[in-house]
Amino acid sequence: MVPVFDPRPWGTTDLSPIYPDHKFDEKIGEAWLTGEQCKVANGPLAGKTLAQLSHEYGRELVGEAARNPQRFPLLLKFLFPHDKLSVQVHPDDAEAQRRGQPWGKTECWYVAAARPGAQLALGLKPGVTRAQLERAIHEKHAEKLLHWIHIYPGEMIYVAGGTVHTLGPGAILVETQQQSDTTYRLYDYERPRTLHLQEGLAAVKEKVASGKVIRPAPVQVPGTQNTRSPLIAAPYFAVDLLGLKEPQEFGTRDESGRSSAQILVAVEGCGIVEAPHMAAVTLAKGDAAVVPAGVEKVMVRPQWSVEFLKAYVPGRALPEPETRL
């Protein structure tokens, strides 16, 4: 995929930890990898968007697990906060559909890098009500009512729809989310951007399942030096972290037997992605590759070593993950 670099006032001109060869004159906050308007970089489909391909190929691309056969289900992106984001909220499915949208925006963040002291805010402090939050917004101290947590490299954070949240500076995150860009800004530190108080407050939930995901320890793939870390398994997405030192084959079906497109995002090192009857592609740090569900089998060959996230839509209904704050 061709990354799309999105300017944001809270971003940075230096993306060198992930994209050292890119230079920017304006602050970049996000690098979109699988948005519906993101384009294929290589091969006979080069230049086509995921929206076009989803409409043309349907389940052959998105898989059986996706809810809508003609819409790419997951948006992955890098986040580069150099200043605080707005205090914001995304609607859950029910609230989004009440406003005429197809679905909400539940997401998760993998902490790819974090400086000491990096923080984010996730949810309201215990006992804080929506009315108290609204009053604090007008009195310009909304962030004091939020639950701030320190974050560390390798952690996975679950952000359910309806969770008030913001990011502080000092981290690089990989976000996996429902394919939606609906964001309601509640408080923006006097920056001259539109707020969405009516819609946002309606979407706010006082209690949510968001937090740091409690997950099992990494496991070694039998007979190899490779490791697999299940980072999150949730209703809308599952994300694993793979560390490869030797070639490994992956399928596009999970334990349920249902297929899903697989999204590979390299966070360290470099590898080669191969599939039958297709030209091999390089997967280096910052790159994303989409494996269509119909491909069935794909091989990743590390060039010395590669570490990458693998995101997909689970084939069976899953509960929200166990979390802690």
N, C-alpha and C positions, 0 to 999 in steps of 0.2 A: 504494500500500500504506500501511497505518497502522503507523508504527513502534512497536515494543514496547520500552520502556525497562527494562532489566534491572539491578537493584541488585547491586553487587559491592563488597567491602571495599576494593578497590584503585582504585575509580572516583572520580568527582568530582561535585559538585553544579552545576558550571558547564560547560554544554555549548555556551556562546555562540558559539564559532567555527563550529559547524554549526547549532545550534538556539537562536538568541538569544532567541526568544519563549517558551521553555519554562523553568519554574522548578522546582527539585527540593529537597526537604528531606532526601533520603537520597542516598548516593553511587551514581551510575549508572556502570556500567562498559561496558555495551554497548547499542546501539540495534539491535534485530533488524528486518530489512526483509523478508526472504522466508523466515522460518521456516515450518514446516508449519502452525503455529497463528496465523500472522500473517494479518490480515484485509484484504480489499479495502476501499478508502476511498470509492469512487464508483460510480455507475451501477447497473444492475439487479442486479449481483452483490455490491453493498455489504454488508459484514457477514459474508460467507462466508470461510472460511479456505482457504488454498492446499491443505491436505490434502483438504478437501471437494471443491474444484474439480478437483483432480488425479484423485480417484476418479470424479467425475462425467463429466469430459470427456476424460480419458486423454491420448492423443497429440495431440489437437487443442490442448491446453494445453501439455504438456511437450515435445512434438516427437518426431521419429523417432530422434534421437541419444541420448535419455535411456535409461538401462538398464532402469528400471522404468516401464512406461507409466502407472502409477497412483500415482506418488510424485513430488512436485516435487523436481528433482535438486540444486539449488544453494541454499545459505544464504548471503546477504550481510548484513553488519552493519557498523556503525561501532564501533570500540573507542576508549575514552577512558581510558587508564591514567594515574592520578595517583600511583600507588605501584607497586611491583613486583608483578607477578602471581606466583602460585605457580610453582615449577619443575615442569613438567608434560610429558606426552607423550600423543599420540593414537595409537590403533592403526592400522596399515594394513589393507587389505581382508582379507588372509589371517588376521591375528591377530583381527580383529573377528569374522570368520565362525567362527573356532575357538571363540569365546565366544558363538555363537548370534545375533550381530548381522548385519544384511544387508550392511553395508559399513563401511569405516573412515572416517578423517577426515584427508584431505590438504587443505591450505589454502594460500592466498597472501595477502599483505598489501600493499596499496598505501599508501604513506606520503603521506597527504593534507596533513599539517602536522607539523613537528618543530622543537623548540627546539634551539639549539646544544648539543651534548653528549648528545643523546638516544641511547639504546642499546637493543639487545635481545640476547638470548643465543640462539644457534642451533647445536645439536649439541654433541657432546663435543669437547674438545680432542684433537688427534691423539695416538693411543696410549692414551687413557683407555679402560678396559674397563668393562663393566657391573658387574663385581664391585667395582671401585674406586669407581664411582658409588654403589653401595649402601652401602659403608663410609662414604663422605663424607656421605651422607644421615643416617646414624646419628650421625656426629660433627658434624653441623650446619654443614657448609661445602660443600654440594653445588654452589653457584653458582660456586665457584672452579674447578671442573673443566669449566665450559662455555665455549664460544667466543663472546665478547662482541664485537659490531660496532657502530660508529656508523651511524646512519641519517639520511637527508636527504630533504626533500620531493621527490616524483616518483619515488622508487625503488619497485621491486616485489620482494618477498621471497617465495621459494618455500619452503614448509614441508611436506616429505613426511611421510606417516604414519611413526611410529617415531622422529621427531626430538625429542630433549629440548630444551625451549625455555622462555623466559620473556620478558616485556616489561618494560622500565624505564619511568619516567615521562617526560612531555615530548613525546609525539607523539599524533597522531590517525591511526588506520589504518582503511582499508576492507578488511574480510576477505571473501574469496570462498572457499567450502569445499564439500566434499561435505555433503549434508544429514544431519548427525549432530551430536550434542552429547556424544559420549563423550570425556571428559577424565579422565585419571588423574593426580592430584596426587601428586608425589613428595616435595616439600619446600615448606613454606609459611610460613617465617619466624615460627614459633611462633603463627601465627593459629589460633584454635580451629575448624579445619575438618578434615573427615575426609581422611586420606591413603589412597592406593590402591597400596601398595608392591608387593604380589604381582602384581597385574594390570599395573601400570605398568612394573615392571622386565622383565616378560615381553615387553612391547611395545617396549622400547627397542632401537634399532639403533645399533651403534657407528659405522657409516659410512652416510651418507645423501647424497642429491643436493641437499640444501637449500642455500640461499644467495641472494645478490642475483642477480636474473635479468639475464643479458647480452642486450640487446635492440637491435634496429635503431633508428636515429634516426627521429623523427617525419617523416611524409611529408605533403605538401600534396595535398589531393584535387583532381584535375585540373579546371581551369576554375572553381575556387572559392577563397575565402580560408580554407576549412576545413582542419583538420589531423587526422590519425589517427596515434596512437602505439600499435603493438602491444606491450602490456605483458607478456603471457605467453600461451603456447600449451602446454598440458600435458595429461596423459591424461584428467583429469576436467573441466577448464574452460579456457576462453580468455577473456581480458579485454583490451579495447582502451580507450584514452583518446581521446575525441573532443573537439575544440575547434571549435565552430561559430560563425561570424559571419554565415552565411546559411543558408537552409533546405537540408536534405539528406534524401534518402530512404534507408531501410535495409530490407534483407530479413531474413527469418528462416531462410534457408538459407545455409550456408557453401559453400566451394569443392567440397565433397564432394557437394553436392546434397541433403543430408539436413537436415531442419529441427530447430530448437531454440527453446524459449522464450528471449526476450531480456530481460535485466534491466538497466534503465537507472538509474544512481544519479548524481544531480547533485552535483558537488563545488564548482562555482563558477557564479555567474550564474543565469539562468533561461531556460526554453524552453517551447514548447507541443508536445505530442505528439498527432499526428493519425493516424487510420486510417479507411479507408472505412466508412461506416455506423455510426460510433462517435462519441460526444461527445469533443471535445478535452479533454485534461487538462494542467494546469500541472506542470512539472518544475522546481522551485526547489532551491537548495542544501539538501542533507539528504533530499530526496525520492527515493523509488524507484518506478519504474513497471515492471510486468511486461507484456510484449507476448506474448500467446499465439502458439505456433508456427503455428497455423492462420490467423493474420492475414495472413501472407505479406509485406505491405509496410506500412511505417510512416514518417511524415514527422515530423522534428523541426524546429521553427521557433524559432530563438533570439530572445529579446527583448533586443536589442543583442548579447549573446553568452552562450554557455553552454558549460560544460565538464562532461562526464559520462563515467562508466565504462559500458561495455557488456559484460556477461558472458553467456556461453552455454556449452552443451555442444558440443564439437567433433564433427563428423559422421564423422570417421575416427580410427583409432587413432594417437595421438601419443606420442612418447617424452617422458621428463622433460626440462624445459628446461635449457639450459646456464646454469650459475651460477658465482659466485665468492664467496669469503668475505673 
